[in-house]
Every structure is written in structure tokens, then in C-alpha cells.
């Protein structure tokens, strides 16, 4: 098949079944635009999108991540974060050559329906997307991003959405008085969301809980050398932590075995248990009754909307920008960029991430 215009179709019921398909362009309707996807990231976060592709209650309605870029009767199109350049436009205020950062399908091109067009960007108003979280429907002109630096370009799709999630989790901990915890255990600590959380907690002024990164034994030395967490230990060493010290767990991967060990070890001294992602999509999620607190999910778009309501959009943006630029000063030492090109490489990158064999020290970006 020609790979000039391609997409990757994923079985909604079995995310391990994915194939590269031809995706020929179609005529644009009024208000639509076609954008060539220049660059996107493939991370464990995308596997979470696939796991929750079907309606799961995350959005408070009967929609899931598959609804952003595919009709219900069609195979799933995985959302990814990246940059794209408009090649054709039937939307007033958007011209060929305009560049946007935002949410795209795992494909070489995307057709979007533009509304609320302004100097800063636009909102996709495709009918099936209008009831989905607004943060996913906003497309920002690169030139209008206040904290964009050309030197950071490749790190934006790799880290930006994940760092924002980590920063929002850290904000929630501060807002909740750290749930009374003296130590915060962060599982899957080599993940990029976890690193964003550890970095954000470390920047807090004044007293704060100790941060303990939990990872596989093979990753301990390298992760500790990054100095993101106060301590890094292997999963097998969780039992060496003092069960008398109030703790909180942030689980980035949905691994039930780790959750059970932490809950059993700390019991009622575990003050909060927060699950963020499901990158270990085929692992036991640990839903059986556990000692200690009930597990709670964290949903970044909801937290963003709360803080925008609390602070106002401008203040929220300023806080994120300051944190992001500080993080970008250290990001190159935290992950190297692993660039892939073309549809076959995109499919291979998805399968690699799905299998859990991707190098946590790399940020995979795909140039379609």
C-alpha cells in the first residue's frame, strides 16, 4: 500500500490488534481544515487512551477516547499529542501553512472542524467532540504559545501533556494538605508523568513529604542518578519502608500487585491511593478489597478545569508556563529523543509501547 496518506486502525475490543491502512483525503466541508501531522509522541499515556477508548465513565457521559477521531461503527483511531501544519483550509481565519500544537489521530493527516478561531488558535467543534473535555479540543498556534522555545520543540509532544498531569497531581496534593502523608510513593517512577510529579513536588517551597520513586530493580540506579525523587527503591523493597509513617500512593501504571503490597504494608497509615494511568493494560488492576483507603482516580482535564475556575485562565497559564520552562531546562538529561519516520515505524512504536518494552529513558517521536 502507498504510505503517502495513512492511519492506524485499532480494534476497539482488542487493542493489541492494530493495522496500517490507507487514508485517502476527502473533500473539505465548510469550516474544516486538513493538517499534515509533522510530529507526534508515542508514550505510555497513549496506551491509557487505548485502554479507556470505549466509554468508561471518565468523561461523565457515554464517550471514550475513541470518540475523538472515529465514528462508533469504525475502528479506533488513537489520539496523540503533536504538531501539525495546515495544508488546506475551508475555515475563515486559518490558512495553509498555519501550524498548531494539539490532539491528533495516529495518522499522517487530520481533518478538523474549526470554531472559536482567533489569534491563539481554534477549537475543534466536530459534533461528537463537543461533549468531550475542552482541553483536548483546543489547538494552539505555535507562535502564540507563551512558553514555546524552538530548542524544546521535540520535547513538547513527549513531555508537555504528561508534565501537565504530574504538575496537576502535585497541585492536588498541596491543595489537600498532602492527605496527611509524610511520604509519597510514586509507582512506575520512570514514567514521564511520574517524573513530572516528582519534579513539581521537589520545587515546592517549605516542608513537604518525602518522595519515593518505585521502579524495577534494573532501573533504580539510573533513576536515582536523575535526582527527581528523594529516594528510589525497587518494588521488592517496599516492605523495608516504615509502615508507621503515614504514606500516600500514586500509581501511574495500574499494576495491582504493587497496589496490594503497598495497601497491605501500610494499612490505615496509607492516607490516599491515587491511580493515574493504565499503561500496564494487561495486568491485574487490583480491584479486590484492600486494606486502607479506597482507591481514587485522577483525571487531569477535570483538575485543569477546576484550577481555571479557581484562578482564571490567564493565571493558570502563567503558572504552567513557569513550571514548564523550569522543567525544560532539565528535560534533555531526563530523556533522549528517539525519532521514527513513516507509517510502518509508527505501527512498530505503538506495538513496542503496548508490549512494555519501550526504553523509559527515551522519548519516542514519530514524523509521519
C-alpha positions as CSV (number, residue, x, y, z in Angstrom):
1,X,0.0,0.0,0.0
2,X,1.1,3.6,-0.5
3,X,2.1,5.3,2.7
4,X,1.5,8.8,1.3
5,X,-1.7,9.1,3.4
6,X,-2.0,6.5,6.2
7,X,-3.6,5.9,9.5
8,X,-3.5,3.1,12.1
9,X,-6.8,1.4,12.9
10,X,-7.1,-0.3,16.3
11,X,-9.7,-2.9,17.3
12,X,-11.9,-1.3,19.9
13,X,-12.3,-4.6,21.8
14,X,-8.7,-5.8,21.5
15,X,-6.1,-3.0,21.5
16,X,-3.3,-5.5,20.5
17,X,-4.9,-5.7,17.1
18,X,-3.7,-2.8,15.0
19,X,-3.0,-2.3,11.3
20,X,-1.7,0.3,9.0
21,X,-4.3,1.4,6.5
22,X,-4.6,3.8,3.5
23,X,-6.3,7.0,4.5
24,X,-7.1,8.9,1.2
25,X,-8.0,12.6,1.6
26,X,-11.7,13.6,1.3
27,X,-13.1,17.0,0.2
28,X,-13.4,19.5,3.0
29,X,-16.8,20.8,4.2
30,X,-17.1,24.5,5.1
31,X,-15.3,25.2,8.3
32,X,-13.0,22.2,8.0
33,X,-9.2,22.1,7.5
34,X,-6.7,19.4,6.6
35,X,-3.5,19.4,8.5
36,X,-0.4,17.3,7.8
37,X,0.9,15.9,11.1
38,X,4.5,16.9,11.4
39,X,5.5,15.2,14.7
40,X,3.8,13.3,17.5
41,X,4.9,11.4,20.6
42,X,4.2,7.8,21.5
43,X,4.1,7.3,25.3
44,X,2.6,5.1,27.9
45,X,-0.1,7.8,28.2
46,X,-1.3,6.8,24.7
47,X,-1.8,3.2,25.9
48,X,-4.0,4.6,28.7
49,X,-6.1,6.3,26.0
50,X,-6.4,3.0,24.2
51,X,-7.4,1.2,27.4
52,X,-10.1,3.8,28.1
53,X,-11.1,4.2,24.4
54,X,-14.5,2.8,25.0
55,X,-16.9,4.6,27.4
56,X,-15.7,4.1,30.9
57,X,-17.2,7.0,32.9
58,X,-14.1,9.1,32.7
59,X,-15.9,11.9,30.8
60,X,-19.1,11.7,32.8
61,X,-21.0,10.5,29.7
62,X,-21.1,7.6,27.3
63,X,-18.0,8.5,25.4
64,X,-14.4,7.4,25.4
65,X,-11.1,8.3,23.8
66,X,-12.1,6.5,20.5
67,X,-14.8,9.2,20.0
68,X,-12.3,12.0,19.3
69,X,-11.3,10.7,15.8
70,X,-13.6,7.8,14.8
71,X,-17.3,7.2,14.5
72,X,-18.7,4.4,16.6
73,X,-19.0,1.9,13.8
74,X,-15.4,2.5,12.7
75,X,-12.1,1.0,14.1
76,X,-10.5,3.2,16.8
77,X,-8.0,5.9,15.9
78,X,-5.6,6.5,18.8
79,X,-5.3,10.2,20.0
80,X,-1.7,11.5,20.2
81,X,-0.2,14.9,21.0
82,X,1.8,16.7,18.4
83,X,2.4,19.5,15.9
84,X,0.7,19.8,12.5
85,X,0.8,22.2,9.5
86,X,-2.4,23.1,7.7
87,X,-2.3,22.0,4.0
88,X,-5.8,23.1,3.0
89,X,-8.4,25.2,4.7
90,X,-12.1,25.9,4.3
91,X,-12.2,27.8,7.6
92,X,-12.1,31.6,7.7
93,X,-9.1,32.7,9.7
94,X,-7.0,29.7,9.1
95,X,-4.7,29.4,6.1
96,X,-2.4,26.8,4.6
97,X,0.9,26.9,6.3
98,X,-0.5,27.7,9.8
99,X,1.0,25.5,12.5
100,X,-0.8,24.1,15.6
101,X,0.0,22.1,18.7
102,X,-2.7,19.8,19.9
103,X,-4.5,16.5,19.8
104,X,-4.4,14.5,16.6
105,X,-5.1,10.9,15.4
106,X,-2.3,8.5,14.9
107,X,-2.2,9.2,11.2
108,X,-0.3,11.2,8.6
109,X,-3.1,13.8,8.3
110,X,-6.1,15.0,10.2
111,X,-9.4,16.7,9.2
112,X,-10.6,19.1,11.9
113,X,-13.7,21.4,12.1
114,X,-12.6,24.8,13.4
115,X,-14.6,27.0,15.7
116,X,-13.8,29.9,18.0
117,X,-11.0,30.9,15.7
118,X,-8.7,33.6,17.0
119,X,-5.0,34.7,17.1
120,X,-4.2,32.0,19.7
121,X,-5.8,29.1,17.8
122,X,-9.1,27.4,17.5
123,X,-11.4,24.7,19.0
124,X,-12.5,21.6,17.1
125,X,-16.3,21.6,17.0
126,X,-16.9,18.3,15.3
127,X,-20.3,17.3,16.8
128,X,-19.1,14.1,18.5
129,X,-16.3,16.1,20.2
130,X,-18.3,18.9,21.7
131,X,-19.3,17.0,24.8
132,X,-15.7,15.8,25.4
133,X,-13.3,17.6,27.7
134,X,-12.4,21.0,26.2
135,X,-8.7,20.7,26.9
136,X,-8.5,18.0,24.3
137,X,-10.3,20.1,21.6
138,X,-8.1,23.2,21.7
139,X,-5.5,23.7,19.0
140,X,-2.9,26.4,19.7
141,X,-0.9,28.3,17.2
142,X,2.8,27.6,17.8
143,X,3.6,31.4,17.5
144,X,1.1,32.1,20.2
145,X,2.4,29.7,22.8
146,X,4.0,31.9,25.5
147,X,6.3,29.2,26.8
148,X,7.3,27.6,23.5
149,X,11.0,27.7,22.6
150,X,12.3,26.3,19.3
151,X,15.0,24.4,21.2
152,X,12.3,22.5,23.1
153,X,10.3,21.5,20.0
154,X,10.8,17.8,20.1
155,X,10.2,17.6,23.9
156,X,6.7,19.3,23.7
157,X,4.7,16.3,22.4
158,X,6.8,13.9,24.6
159,X,6.5,15.7,27.9
160,X,4.0,18.5,27.7
161,X,0.7,16.6,28.4
162,X,2.4,14.3,30.8
163,X,4.2,17.0,32.7
164,X,1.0,18.9,33.0
165,X,-0.7,15.8,34.5
166,X,2.2,15.4,37.0
167,X,2.1,19.1,37.9
168,X,-1.7,18.9,38.5
169,X,-1.3,15.9,40.8
170,X,1.4,17.8,42.8
171,X,-1.0,20.7,43.0
172,X,-3.8,18.5,44.3
173,X,-1.5,17.1,47.0
174,X,-0.6,20.6,48.1
175,X,-4.3,21.6,48.0
176,X,-5.3,18.6,50.1
177,X,-2.5,19.1,52.7
178,X,-0.8,16.1,51.2
179,X,-3.6,14.0,52.7
180,X,-1.6,13.9,55.9
181,X,1.2,11.8,54.4
182,X,4.8,12.1,55.4
183,X,5.9,10.2,52.3
184,X,4.6,9.9,48.8
185,X,5.2,6.6,47.0
186,X,5.2,7.0,43.2
187,X,4.8,3.7,41.3
188,X,6.2,3.4,37.8
189,X,8.5,6.2,38.7
190,X,10.5,6.1,35.5
191,X,7.3,7.2,33.5
192,X,7.2,10.7,32.2
193,X,4.1,11.6,34.2
194,X,5.8,10.4,37.4
195,X,8.9,12.4,36.6
196,X,6.7,15.5,36.1
197,X,5.1,14.8,39.5
198,X,8.5,14.3,41.3
199,X,9.9,17.4,39.7
200,X,6.9,19.5,40.7
201,X,6.9,18.3,44.3
202,X,10.6,18.9,44.6
203,X,10.1,22.6,43.6
204,X,7.6,23.2,46.4
205,X,8.8,25.8,48.9
206,X,8.8,24.8,52.5
207,X,8.3,21.5,54.2
208,X,6.8,18.7,52.1
209,X,6.5,14.9,52.2
210,X,9.5,12.8,51.1
211,X,9.1,11.5,47.6
212,X,9.9,7.8,47.0
213,X,10.1,6.5,43.4
214,X,9.1,2.9,43.0
215,X,10.6,1.1,40.0
216,X,12.0,-2.2,38.8
217,X,15.4,-3.1,40.3
218,X,17.1,-2.7,37.0
219,X,16.1,1.0,36.8
220,X,16.9,2.0,40.4
221,X,20.5,3.2,39.9
222,X,19.8,5.2,36.7
223,X,16.6,6.7,38.0
224,X,18.2,7.7,41.3
225,X,21.0,9.5,39.4
226,X,18.4,11.8,37.9
227,X,17.7,13.3,41.3
228,X,14.0,13.7,40.6
229,X,12.9,11.9,43.8
230,X,14.3,12.0,47.4
231,X,14.7,8.2,47.2
232,X,14.3,5.5,44.6
233,X,13.7,1.9,45.6
234,X,12.8,-1.4,43.9
235,X,9.3,-2.8,44.1
236,X,10.7,-5.7,46.0
237,X,11.9,-3.4,48.7
238,X,8.6,-1.7,49.6
239,X,8.4,-3.8,52.8
240,X,11.6,-2.1,54.0
241,X,9.7,1.2,54.3
242,X,8.4,2.1,57.8
243,X,4.7,1.2,58.0
244,X,4.3,3.7,60.9
245,X,5.0,6.7,58.7
246,X,1.8,8.0,57.0
247,X,2.0,7.4,53.3
248,X,0.2,8.1,50.0
249,X,0.4,6.1,46.8
250,X,0.3,7.5,43.3
251,X,0.1,4.6,40.8
252,X,1.0,5.5,37.3
253,X,0.5,2.1,35.7
254,X,-2.5,0.4,37.3
255,X,-0.4,-2.6,38.5
256,X,-2.5,-4.4,41.0
257,X,0.4,-6.4,42.5
258,X,2.2,-3.3,43.6
259,X,-1.0,-1.7,44.9
260,X,-1.8,-4.7,47.0
261,X,1.7,-4.7,48.6
262,X,1.5,-1.0,49.4
263,X,-2.0,-1.2,50.8
264,X,-1.2,-4.3,52.9
265,X,2.0,-2.9,54.2
266,X,0.7,0.5,55.3
267,X,-2.9,-0.4,56.1
268,X,-4.7,2.5,57.7
269,X,-1.5,4.6,57.6
270,X,-2.0,4.8,53.8
271,X,-3.8,8.1,53.6
272,X,-4.5,8.2,49.9
273,X,-4.3,5.8,46.9
274,X,-4.5,7.5,43.6
275,X,-4.4,5.8,40.2
276,X,-3.5,7.9,37.2
277,X,-2.9,5.6,34.2
278,X,-3.3,2.1,32.9
279,X,-0.1,1.6,30.9
280,X,0.1,-2.0,32.4
281,X,-3.1,-2.6,30.5
282,X,-2.9,-6.4,30.8
283,X,-2.0,-6.6,34.5
284,X,-4.4,-7.2,37.4
285,X,-5.8,-3.9,38.3
286,X,-6.1,-4.9,42.0
287,X,-9.8,-4.1,42.3
288,X,-10.3,-6.7,45.1
289,X,-10.9,-5.3,48.6
290,X,-7.8,-3.9,50.1
291,X,-6.8,-2.6,53.5
292,X,-6.6,1.2,53.8
293,X,-8.3,3.9,51.7
294,X,-10.5,3.4,48.7
295,X,-8.6,4.0,45.5
296,X,-9.4,7.2,43.7
297,X,-8.8,8.1,40.0
298,X,-7.1,11.2,38.9
299,X,-8.4,12.9,35.7
300,X,-6.2,15.8,34.6
301,X,-8.8,17.6,32.4
302,X,-11.1,17.8,35.4
303,X,-8.4,19.2,37.7
304,X,-7.4,21.7,35.0
305,X,-11.0,22.9,34.7
306,X,-11.2,23.3,38.5
307,X,-8.0,25.4,38.6
308,X,-9.0,27.5,35.7
309,X,-12.2,28.3,37.6
310,X,-10.3,28.9,40.8
311,X,-7.5,31.1,39.3
312,X,-8.7,32.2,35.9
313,X,-7.3,31.1,32.6
314,X,-4.5,33.6,32.4
315,X,-3.2,32.9,35.9
316,X,-3.4,29.1,35.3
317,X,-1.5,29.6,32.1
318,X,1.2,31.6,33.8
319,X,1.7,29.1,36.5
320,X,2.0,26.3,33.9
321,X,4.4,28.3,31.8
322,X,6.8,29.0,34.7
323,X,6.8,25.3,35.8
324,X,7.2,24.1,32.2
325,X,10.2,26.3,31.4
326,X,11.9,25.2,34.6
327,X,11.3,21.6,33.6
328,X,12.6,22.2,30.0
329,X,15.9,23.3,31.5
330,X,16.5,19.7,32.8
331,X,14.4,17.6,30.4
332,X,17.3,16.8,28.0
333,X,19.1,14.9,30.8
334,X,15.9,13.0,31.7
335,X,15.2,11.6,28.3
336,X,16.8,11.4,24.9
337,X,14.7,11.8,21.7
338,X,14.2,8.6,19.7
339,X,12.9,9.8,16.3
340,X,10.9,7.4,14.0
341,X,9.6,8.1,10.5
342,X,6.7,6.7,8.5
343,X,3.6,4.6,8.9
344,X,5.4,1.3,9.5
345,X,7.6,2.8,12.1
346,X,4.5,4.4,13.8
347,X,2.8,1.0,14.0
348,X,6.0,-0.6,15.4
349,X,6.3,2.2,18.0
350,X,2.7,1.6,19.1
351,X,3.3,-2.1,19.5
352,X,6.5,-1.5,21.3
353,X,4.8,0.7,23.8
354,X,1.9,-1.7,24.2
355,X,4.3,-4.6,24.9
356,X,6.0,-2.6,27.7
357,X,9.4,-3.0,26.0
358,X,10.0,0.7,25.2
359,X,13.0,2.3,26.8
360,X,11.8,4.6,29.7
361,X,14.9,6.8,29.1
362,X,13.7,7.7,25.6
363,X,11.0,9.9,24.2
364,X,9.6,8.3,21.1
365,X,8.5,10.8,18.4
366,X,7.1,9.9,15.1
367,X,7.4,12.0,12.0
368,X,4.7,10.7,9.7
